Amino acid sequence: MRPVPSKGGAIPESRTYLQGRYLDLLDVVELDLEPPDLSTRFQRENRQVRNWNWRRVREAGIDEVLKYASQSGPVLHNRHKVVEPAVLEQMSPKEWVSLQLVHSNNVTFDRDPDKKDRWRADFSLGKSGARYWIPVTDPAAAKRLDEGGVIGPDCLLTISLTEPVQRHDKPELCYKLVAGVIEVA
C-alpha cells in the first residue's frame, strides 16, 4: 500500500512528523485511506489519504517483515531496471505490481554513473543470477552514504515502480527505484 494525497504526488514531509519524530521504515501507522478517485496508471497499491489524523502504533521487528520479502526474482515484472508500459498494458490490472519488498544478502551501494549526486543499489536475488542496478531514493540511506556511512550487504529493499515517464526523446518507461533500505544484519 502506498498512501498518496488526494491531489496525487508524494506525502509532504511535514505530514511524516508524528509524536515528536519523523516516521521510520519499520513504523506501523494507523491511517484512514480510500481507493483513489482516479486510477493511477499501473500503481494499484495507491490509496488516497482521507485525513491527516495519523497515529504511530509501534515499530515492527525485522523478523515480522522478512516473511513478506521476495528472495528470488524477477523484481517488478522483469529482470531489468525499467518496465515498458506496453508490457503492463498486456496484463490485467489485478496483476500490476508497483511495490515489492525484496531481501538480498549481497547488496552494495555505489554512485550512479549517470547522476553523480545519486546512489544506486547493486544486488541479485536467489539463484537466478540476474543483477539489478537501481537508483536509491530513500533519503535516510542516501544521507548515510553521502556522509561516508556504510550499509551492510544484508538488506530489505522496497522497490517502487514509477508511473510512465518520458525522458528526452526516449519512449515512456516505468522506472524501478529503491524507495526504502533496511539493514538486516
PAGUKOL-182837 format. One record per residue (C-alpha): x, y, z; residue number from 1; residue in one letter. Coordinates in steps of 0.02 Angstrom, whole numbers. Layout:
// residues N
+--------+--------+--------+-----+---------+
!     c1 !     c2 !     c3 ! num ! residuo !
+--------+--------+--------+-----+---------+
!      X !      Y !      Z ! NUM !       A !
...
+--------+--------+--------+-----+---------+
//
This chain:
// residues 185
+--------+--------+--------+-----+---------+
!     c1 !     c2 !     c3 ! num ! residuo !
+--------+--------+--------+-----+---------+
!      0 !      0 !      0 !   1 !       M !
!     63 !    173 !    -47 !   2 !       R !
!    -26 !    321 !     34 !   3 !       P !
!    -45 !    470 !    -83 !   4 !       V !
!   -126 !    641 !    -59 !   5 !       P !
!   -296 !    665 !   -142 !   6 !       S !
!   -215 !    778 !   -273 !   7 !       K !
!    -79 !    650 !   -310 !   8 !       G !
!    108 !    664 !   -288 !   9 !       G !
!    206 !    622 !   -132 !  10 !       A !
!    160 !    639 !     51 !  11 !       I !
!    226 !    807 !    113 !  12 !       P !
!    374 !    784 !    231 !  13 !       E !
!    285 !    887 !    365 !  14 !       S !
!    149 !    752 !    372 !  15 !       R !
!    277 !    617 !    413 !  16 !       T !
!    321 !    701 !    579 !  17 !       Y !
!    217 !    614 !    714 !  18 !       L !
!    227 !    611 !    901 !  19 !       Q !
!    389 !    710 !    907 !  20 !       G !
!    487 !    621 !    769 !  21 !       R !
!    488 !    576 !    586 !  22 !       Y !
!    417 !    408 !    533 !  23 !       L !
!    542 !    267 !    509 !  24 !       D !
!    531 !    123 !    385 !  25 !       L !
!    477 !     -6 !    514 !  26 !       L !
!    346 !    104 !    597 !  27 !       D !
!    169 !     36 !    599 !  28 !       V !
!     49 !    180 !    570 !  29 !       V !
!   -139 !    190 !    585 !  30 !       E !
!   -213 !    299 !    449 !  31 !       L !
!   -377 !    323 !    357 !  32 !       D !
!   -364 !    279 !    173 !  33 !       L !
!   -477 !    251 !     24 !  34 !       E !
!   -451 !    192 !   -155 !  35 !       P !
!   -403 !    338 !   -268 !  36 !       P !
!   -542 !    426 !   -364 !  37 !       D !
!   -438 !    424 !   -522 !  38 !       L !
!   -344 !    264 !   -555 !  39 !       S !
!   -158 !    296 !   -556 !  40 !       T !
!    -89 !    210 !   -707 !  41 !       R !
!    -10 !     43 !   -657 !  42 !       F !
!      3 !     87 !   -470 !  43 !       Q !
!   -140 !    -13 !   -398 !  44 !       R !
!    -64 !     -5 !   -222 !  45 !       E !
!   -101 !    182 !   -210 !  46 !       N !
!   -229 !    235 !    -80 !  47 !       R !
!   -288 !    412 !    -52 !  48 !       Q !
!   -266 !    490 !    119 !  49 !       V !
!   -438 !    536 !    189 !  50 !       R !
!   -368 !    642 !    330 !  51 !       N !
!   -204 !    678 !    418 !  52 !       W !
!   -253 !    601 !    586 !  53 !       N !
!   -110 !    478 !    578 !  54 !       W !
!    -52 !    383 !    732 !  55 !       R !
!    110 !    288 !    755 !  56 !       R !
!     61 !    124 !    839 !  57 !       V !
!    228 !     34 !    859 !  58 !       R !
!    386 !    -20 !    773 !  59 !       E !
!    384 !   -187 !    681 !  60 !       A !
!    528 !   -308 !    705 !  61 !       G !
!    634 !   -360 !    557 !  62 !       I !
!    577 !   -541 !    581 !  63 !       D !
!    395 !   -485 !    561 !  64 !       E !
!    435 !   -402 !    395 !  65 !       V !
!    556 !   -531 !    322 !  66 !       L !
!    415 !   -654 !    289 !  67 !       K !
!    340 !   -532 !    161 !  68 !       Y !
!    502 !   -509 !     63 !  69 !       A !
!    541 !   -592 !   -103 !  70 !       S !
!    706 !   -682 !   -107 !  71 !       Q !
!    705 !   -729 !   -290 !  72 !       S !
!    673 !   -633 !   -449 !  73 !       G !
!    608 !   -558 !   -553 !  74 !       P !
!    584 !   -389 !   -470 !  75 !       V !
!    427 !   -297 !   -525 !  76 !       L !
!    384 !   -395 !   -682 !  77 !       H !
!    557 !   -419 !   -760 !  78 !       N !
!    744 !   -430 !   -734 !  79 !       R !
!    781 !   -252 !   -796 !  80 !       H !
!    784 !    -80 !   -714 !  81 !       K !
!    633 !    -22 !   -815 !  82 !       V !
!    466 !    -92 !   -872 !  83 !       V !
!    387 !    -41 !  -1036 !  84 !       E !
!    206 !     17 !  -1014 !  85 !       P !
!    157 !    -98 !  -1159 !  86 !       A !
!    207 !   -248 !  -1054 !  87 !       V !
!     93 !   -191 !   -913 !  88 !       L !
!    -49 !   -149 !  -1033 !  89 !       E !
!    -49 !   -332 !  -1089 !  90 !       Q !
!    -85 !   -385 !   -909 !  91 !       M !
!   -244 !   -374 !   -809 !  92 !       S !
!   -240 !   -225 !   -688 !  93 !       P !
!   -251 !   -353 !   -547 !  94 !       K !
!    -79 !   -415 !   -598 !  95 !       E !
!      3 !   -243 !   -594 !  96 !       W !
!    129 !   -228 !   -454 !  97 !       V !
!    220 !    -65 !   -419 !  98 !       S !
!    289 !   -104 !   -245 !  99 !       L !
!    394 !   -253 !   -196 ! 100 !       Q !
!    492 !   -292 !    -39 ! 101 !       L !
!    648 !   -393 !    -77 ! 102 !       V !
!    780 !   -471 !     34 ! 103 !       H !
!    957 !   -484 !    -33 ! 104 !       S !
!   1116 !   -527 !     61 ! 105 !       N !
!   1232 !   -459 !    -73 ! 106 !       N !
!   1185 !   -275 !    -88 ! 107 !       V !
!   1319 !   -146 !   -124 ! 108 !       T !
!   1294 !     40 !   -149 ! 109 !       F !
!   1391 !    149 !   -269 ! 110 !       D !
!   1372 !    316 !   -356 ! 111 !       R !
!   1256 !    313 !   -506 ! 112 !       D !
!   1370 !    340 !   -656 ! 113 !       P !
!   1232 !    439 !   -744 ! 114 !       D !
!   1193 !    552 !   -595 ! 115 !       K !
!   1343 !    577 !   -480 ! 116 !       K !
!   1234 !    653 !   -342 ! 117 !       D !
!   1131 !    493 !   -332 ! 118 !       R !
!   1167 !    319 !   -263 ! 119 !       W !
!   1115 !    154 !   -337 ! 120 !       R !
!   1094 !    -18 !   -261 ! 121 !       A !
!   1179 !   -165 !   -345 ! 122 !       D !
!   1106 !   -334 !   -296 ! 123 !       F !
!   1042 !   -501 !   -354 ! 124 !       S !
!    907 !   -616 !   -288 ! 125 !       L !
!    912 !   -805 !   -270 ! 126 !       G !
!    998 !   -918 !   -392 ! 127 !       K !
!    933 !   -830 !   -548 ! 128 !       S !
!   1093 !   -733 !   -567 ! 129 !       G !
!   1001 !   -578 !   -629 ! 130 !       A !
!   1085 !   -421 !   -562 ! 131 !       R !
!    994 !   -260 !   -530 ! 132 !       Y !
!   1068 !    -84 !   -527 ! 133 !       W !
!    927 !     25 !   -463 ! 134 !       I !
!    935 !    209 !   -408 ! 135 !       P !
!    911 !    240 !   -221 ! 136 !       V !
!    781 !    372 !   -174 ! 137 !       T !
!    773 !    329 !     13 ! 138 !       D !
!    830 !    496 !     89 ! 139 !       P !
!    897 !    419 !    251 ! 140 !       A !
!   1002 !    290 !    158 ! 141 !       A !
!   1067 !    421 !     35 ! 142 !       A !
!   1113 !    539 !    178 ! 143 !       K !
!   1204 !    399 !    270 ! 144 !       R !
!   1303 !    355 !    113 ! 145 !       L !
!   1338 !    539 !     74 ! 146 !       D !
!   1411 !    560 !    248 ! 147 !       E !
!   1530 !    413 !    220 ! 148 !       G !
!   1425 !    286 !    314 ! 149 !       G !
!   1419 !    105 !    263 ! 150 !       V !
!   1265 !     -2 !    238 ! 151 !       I !
!   1296 !   -188 !    253 ! 152 !       G !
!   1258 !   -313 !    115 ! 153 !       P !
!   1108 !   -397 !    201 ! 154 !       D !
!    960 !   -282 !    167 ! 155 !       C !
!    774 !   -270 !    142 ! 156 !       L !
!    740 !   -156 !     -6 ! 157 !       L !
!    573 !    -80 !    -50 ! 158 !       T !
!    570 !    -67 !   -239 ! 159 !       I !
!    445 !     54 !   -314 ! 160 !       S !
!    392 !     69 !   -495 ! 161 !       L !
!    358 !    244 !   -562 ! 162 !       T !
!    213 !    289 !   -672 ! 163 !       E !
!    264 !    300 !   -856 ! 164 !       P !
!    392 !    438 !   -880 ! 165 !       V !
!    454 !    507 !  -1045 ! 166 !       Q !
!    633 !    568 !  -1041 ! 167 !       R !
!    703 !    670 !  -1185 ! 168 !       H !
!    669 !    584 !  -1350 ! 169 !       D !
!    652 !    410 !  -1274 ! 170 !       K !
!    486 !    315 !  -1261 ! 171 !       P !
!    388 !    313 !  -1098 ! 172 !       E !
!    458 !    192 !   -969 ! 173 !       L !
!    415 !    144 !   -790 ! 174 !       C !
!    574 !    156 !   -685 ! 175 !       Y !
!    619 !     50 !   -534 ! 176 !       K !
!    680 !    143 !   -380 ! 177 !       L !
!    744 !     86 !   -211 ! 178 !       V !
!    623 !    185 !   -103 ! 179 !       A !
!    675 !    106 !     63 ! 180 !       G !
!    830 !     22 !    132 ! 181 !       V !
!    829 !    -77 !    295 ! 182 !       I !
!    990 !   -158 !    351 ! 183 !       E !
!    952 !   -333 !    415 ! 184 !       V !
!   1116 !   -378 !    497 ! 185 !       A !
+--------+--------+--------+-----+---------+
//
